[in-house]
Amino acid sequence: MPIFTIDALSMDGRGIVRHGEQGKTTFVSGALPGDRVDVSIVREHRGYCEAKTVAILEKAANTIEPPCPHAHICGGCALMRLPKEAQLAAKEQFVLEALSRIGRIANPPLSPILSSPEALGYRNRAQLAFARNEEGRIHLGMRMAQSHNVVPARDCHLLASGADQIVRLVEEEANRANLTVYDPLPAENSRNRGRRGRADTPRGFLRFCQIRCGLVPDKTCLARADHLPGQRAFWLIFLTSPGSRQERAALARMASDILLACPEVHAVLHEERAAMDMLVRGEKRILAMARPGFPLDPALMLMPLCNTGFLVDAADFFQVNGQAASLLAQQAAALASKEPLLDLYCGVGAPGLLLGAGETVGIEFSPSSIALARKNATRLGLKAAYHAGDAARILQGRALGNLAPSQVLCDPPRAGLDSKVTAWLLEKMPERIIYISCNPATLARDTLALQKSYTLVQTTPVDMFPQTPHVETVSLLALGHTRG
């Protein structure tokens, strides 16, 4: 096995080394710049190689011992061996390189990164996979990078306080029920694969358990967004394959037993997904069970952001780091004007409703998020209209009429803006675009496409995900503006 000294760090947290006569680039998981490592080549491509660290022979001078017992095998916290300041510097560099290399911007207008108030225990949501260990027992954990192996989640240092005991309880109940566990082999390798990635026969029942932490809503907060009840609790969302009547009944008994055994769990949901993939997204809700006497929808939770409570369905998106998300929302608000706002990929209305803009029009794919965005706007006393569906289709359809907004807030998924959305923006040419991104590469790509009419005025990184290579950004693009 080759031995390398790592030269640099990639945007996905892998070490980079160039070796051989041709200087072939190799990406090494589990290694940081300055490490001298024994590696195993995993894949060879025409222009580069992928490898994993077998042993760290000599640690880089600026590294530390990670606090998490799983850090060396999980891969989720690729930067945990770096001190905080080194992590922040690396993430600033990721954004700078993306804007320079992909966005083709000379001297990108990069502001200093905003640090997360909490470096550990900040995740209010964890998506954990079910698996069986070598002894055949069911456990919950995180999937290793480039692998279907599941690392146990017990003692994970990123989960919210109290989540660890819930992981243990779910494992106990799953083993007691002895339900089958989903086979994660790629659908294209399955002989029984049907159309659209669906199988003719199931490959196991239990897939994922999401653990979410938030505030338990009460009737007062349904009318007032400034009311934040004090009860903190957990929601569990079980995602399974389509089950038999017996399997669904077994999971319902699990839900009831968990609620009885753990007062910290407020509600348990069961959703099914028929598609043969690894997306943690239900296609059909089977069960929603809250603690006895709760008068509201069991799936309803309250998430605080900038001292405002947003109603969220437990299965829908909200930022996983609440305190850092508040920093992001404040930064976005500082870039906004009082003019009407088009809020693309708006979720439940946050942070668009906090920008202090005029009348808002929002678009989001999830119908349940749109229903709650309307409620959140009403609770805040703001005028807003929301549309559920694909952003590109709605923008090109008739639902918005001749809408020509003066400012647009974009908060797309990691894949960035749909090319049709970019084309629409270039046609309508709003005065300003506030772009929230969780992927510097797609931010840079979209910024390059928008440079036909826009100038990137400012980009501020936010350390939304400490210990990992991921970084959030808030950017302002101005129509026809010239920096300096």
N, C-alpha and C positions, 0 to 999 in steps of 0.2 A: 504494500500500500504506500502511495506517495506521501511525503512529508512536505508541508508548505508553511511559509510565513505569510500571513494575510496582509494584503496591501491596503484595502479600502473596504467600504461598507455599501451594500446595495440598498435601494429604497425599500426592499422587502425584508431587510434585516439580516441578509446573508453576507458572509465575508467574500471578498473578491481577490483573486490572485491570478496573475498571468504567468504562464510557464511554457517551457518547451521552446524549440527553435522558432516557432511561429508566434510565440507569445499568446497562446490560446487562453481565453478567459475562462476561469472556473468559478462558479458560485458555490460557496461552502456553507451549508446550514450549521448552526451551532458554533460559529467562529466569529471573532471580532478583529478589527485591525490591530496588528501587533502580535496576535496569537501565533504560536508555532504549533501546528496541528498535524496529526496523523489522520488521513482522510480515506474514504472509500468513494470511488466514482460510482454514482447512481445512474446517470444517463449521459451519453455522448451525443451531441448535436454537431452539425456541420461547422458552426462558428463558435461554439462554446460547450462547456461541460457543466454538469450539476453533480455535486458531491455532498457527503455528510461527514461530520466530524466523528471519528472513532475514538480519539483521545486527544486531550490538550496537553502537549508536551511541555509547553512554556506559556504562561499567561501573559497577556499584554500588561505593561506597567500600570496603566490607568484603570484596570478593571478591579471589581470588588467581588466578594462572595455573595451570591444571590440569596435572599432570605427564603425563597420558596424551595421546598424539597423536590419539586417536579421540573425546575427550570432547565436542567441539563437534558431532559428527555422530551418535554412537552413541545417546545418550539414556539408556543404562543407568546412568551415574554422574551423575545430574542435579544432585547437590549437590557435585560435585568442585571447583567454583570457590569453595566456602565453606571457611574455615578450620575446623579440627576443633571448636573450642568453639562456633562458630556452627551447625555441623551438629547437635551434641548438643542445643543449645538449641531448634533447629527441631523435632527429633524429640520432645523433651519436650512441646512445644507441640502437636504432632499428637495425642499421646495425651490431653493435657489437653482439647483441643477436642472430641475424639470422645466422651470420657466426659461432658463437660458438655452438649454439644449433642445427641448421639444417645442417650447413656445417661441424660440428664436428672439428673445428679448435681451438686448444688451443692457447690463446693469439693472436687473429687475428691481422695482420699488418695494423691497421687502422690509417690513417693520419687525422689531424684535418679537420673538415668540412669547406667547402668554402661557405661563406655567399653570398646570393643574393644581388647585389647592391641596388635593390628596394624591399621593403617589401609589398607595395601596388601598384595597378595600373600597374602590370607587365605583365598581360596576353594579348598577341597579338591575342589570339583566344578564343572565348567563344562559347560553344554549348548550346543553349537555347531551351527549349521545349515550344511548344504551349499548352495552356490549357484554359479552361473557368472558371471564378470565380463564386461565388455564385449568382452574378447578371446576369450571362450568357455572360459576356463580355470576349473577347479573351485577354490573356496576355502572356508574355514571362517570363520564369524563369528557375530556377534550380530545378531538382527533389530532394526531400528530401531523405535522406538515408533510405533504407528499406521501401520505400513508392512510390506511383505514384503521390502523391501530388506535385504541382509545386509552389515554392516560387518565388514571383515576383523578377525580376532581377534589377528593378530600384534601383539606388544608391548602387549597388554592388561595393565594394571597390577594387576588384581585376581586374576589367575590365580596359582596356586602356582608357586614357583620351579622352573624346568625345564620347565614346560608349553609355553612358546613354541616350543622346538625340536621338541616332539611335534606341535604344530599344523602346522609347516612340513613335517614328515615325512609326516603324513597327507595333506596337500595334494599332495605329490609323488607319493605312491603312488596316490591317487585319480585324478590326471591320467594316470598311466601306465596304469592299468586302463581309463580312459575309459568309466566307467559313467555311466548316465543319472542326472540329479538331479531330485528330486521337485518337482513344480509345486505351490506353496502356495496357489493360488487357492482361495477358499472353496468347499466341496463343494456348497453350494446353487446356485452359479453353473455347476456342471459339468453338461453335458448327459448324461453317462454315469453320473450318481450313482444308486446303488442304495439299498436299504433300510439304515437305521441309518448313513447317511453313508458307505457303502461304494461303490466304483466298480466298474462292470462290466469296465473295462479299466484297467490301471495308468497313473499319470501321472508316472512316474519312480521310480528305485530308491533312491538315497542320500538320506536325510532328515537325520539328526543324527549327531553323534559326541559322546558324553559322555567327558570326561576327568576321572578321579577319582584322588585322591592319598591313600594310606594306608600302613599297615604290612603287610608280607608275613607272614601267620600261619605258625606252625610247630606241631609236634605238642604242644609244651609248653603253648602258649596255648589249645589246645582244652580243656584241663582246668583251667587257672588264669587267672582274669581279671586278676590282678595282674602277669602276665608280659607285658611289652611288648617284642617283638623289635625290634632296631635298624634293620632294613632298610626304608627308605622307597622306595616305588615308585608307578608309575601303572598304572591299569586303563583300557582303552578299551572303550566300548560303542557299537557301530555300530547305529543304528536305521534300517531300510530298509522299503520296501514289500515285499510278498511277491515273491520273486524266482524267476527261472527257474533251472534247474540250472546253466547257464553263469554267471549272475550270482552265485549262491551260491559257486560254485567260484572265481570271480574275487576275491570278498571274502575267502575262505579263504586264497588266495595273498597277498593284501594283509596279512592278519593275520600270516602266517608271515614275510613280508618285514620287517614292522615289528618283530617280536620279534627278528629277526636283526640289524637295523640299529640298534636302540636298547635297550641293556641296562637303561635306566631303566623301560621298560615291562615289567611283570610278566605281564600277561594281556590278551587281546583277546576280547571277546564280540560276537556278532552276533545281534540280535533283529529280528523282523519285526512290522509293524503294518499290518493291512489297512484299518482305519478311516481315512476320508479327512478327517483333521484334523491339528492341529499339536501334539498331545500327545506328549511325549517319554517314552513308556511302551510297552515291547514287549508284544505279545500272544503271541509264540511265540519261544522261544530256539532258534536254529539251530546255534550254534557257541560253544564256550568253550575257548579255547586258552591255556595258560600256557607259561612258559619250560620247556625240557626238564628233566626230573628232578623237577618239583614234585609231591609226592605227594598234595596235597589238591585240593579242588574249585577250578578256576581262578577262579571267580567270587567266592571267599571272600576278604574283606579284613578287616583289623583296624583299628578306628577308636578312638583314645584319647579318653577323656572323664574328667576328674578323676582322672588317673593310673590309670584302669581301661580295659582293652581290651574293646571290644564287637565281636563277630563280625557282619559285615554282608555281604549279597549286593551285589555291585558295582552292580546295577541298582536297588537299593532305597534308600529315603530315609535320610539321616542329615544332621545340621546341617552347613552348608557352612563354618562358621567355628568350628573346634575350640576355640580358646582362649576365645572369647566364649561358646560353648556351655557350657563348664565354669563360667563365671560364672553363667549362667542356671540350671544344675543345682544349684549351691550355693545360689542364692537360693530355688529351689523346695524344697530340702531343709530350709532354715531355716523354711519355712512348714508343714512336714508334722509329723505326730505319729507315735507308735509304733503306732497302731492299724492294722488291716488296710486295704488300699488297693485301690480299683478304678481301673485305669489305662486310660483311654479313648484310643484312637488311639495305642497304645503303641509302635508301630514294633518295633524289635528289643529293646525292654525299657528303653531309655535315654530319659529319666533316671529313670524310675519305680523301677528297681532300686537307685538310689543314694540314695533318700530316707530310708532307715533305717526304713521302715514295717514293719508286720507282714506277714502272708501277703497276697500280691498276686494279683489276678485282672486279666488284661489282655485287651483287645480291639483288633484291628487288621485292616484289610481285606486286606492282603497275606499270603497263605499262607506265602511264603518268609520274610517278616519274622517271622511267628509261630513258624516252625520254629527260627529263630535266637534268638528271645526265650527259648524254652525252654532252648536250649543255654546262653545267657548267664546265665540264672537258676541253672542247675546249676553253671556255672563259678564263680559267686559264692557258692554254697552256700546259696541262698535258696529258700524255698518259694513257688512261683508256679504258677498255672494260666492258660493262654492259649487264646483262641478267635479263629479267623480268620473274618472276614465283616463285613458292614455293622453298625456299632455299634447303630443304631436297631433293626434286626431282632433282633439277639442280645439286647438289653436287654428287648425285648417278647416274646421267645420263652421256651422252657423250659430252655435250656441252663444258665442261671445259678441255676435254682431260685428260692428266695425271698431272693436276695441283697439285703441292706440295708446297704451299706457306711457306715462312719462318716466316711470321707474319700475323695474322688475327685480324681484328677489328669486333667485334660483338655488335650490338645495337638492340636486339630483343624487341618485345612487352612485356607487363607485364607477359605473360605466360612463358617467358624465352625461352631457346633453345629447339628446337624439339630434341627428343632423337636420331633421325637419324643423326642430325647435330652434336650432341655430339659424336656419334660413329664415324663419319667421321673425326672429329678433333683428336680423339684418334688413328685412323688408320694413318692419314697423319702426325701427330705430328709436327706442326709448332713450331718454336723456342719460339715464344711468342704469347699470346692471350691478346688483349686489349678488355676488356668486359665493355661496358656501359650498365647500368641497371637502370630501374625505379622501381624495386621491389626487396628489399633485400632478401625476402624469396626465389624467384626463382634464384637469383644470388647465394645464399648459396647452393641451391639444385644442380645447375649446377656445382658449384665449387667442391662439394663433388664428383660428377660423374667424373670430370676431374682429381681428385687427384690420379687416377691410374698412371698418367704420369706427372702431373703438380703440382707446388707449387704456392700458392697464395703469391705473393711478396708484393703487395701493394693494398689497397683500399682507395679511397678518396671520401667521401660523398660530394655532391653538393646540396645546398638548392635551388633547381629549383622551388619549389612550396611553398613559405612562407605562413604561416597561416594554412596550411593543413598538414596532417601527412605524405604526400608523400615525398620521398627523392630519388634523383638520385645518382648513384655511378659510378666511373671510376676505374677499377681494372686491374692489370697486373698479368697474370699467366705465369710462365716461365717453360719450359720443363726441368724436372729433377733438378730444382734449389732447393737448401736448404737454407732457411732463416738463417741469423746470421752467 
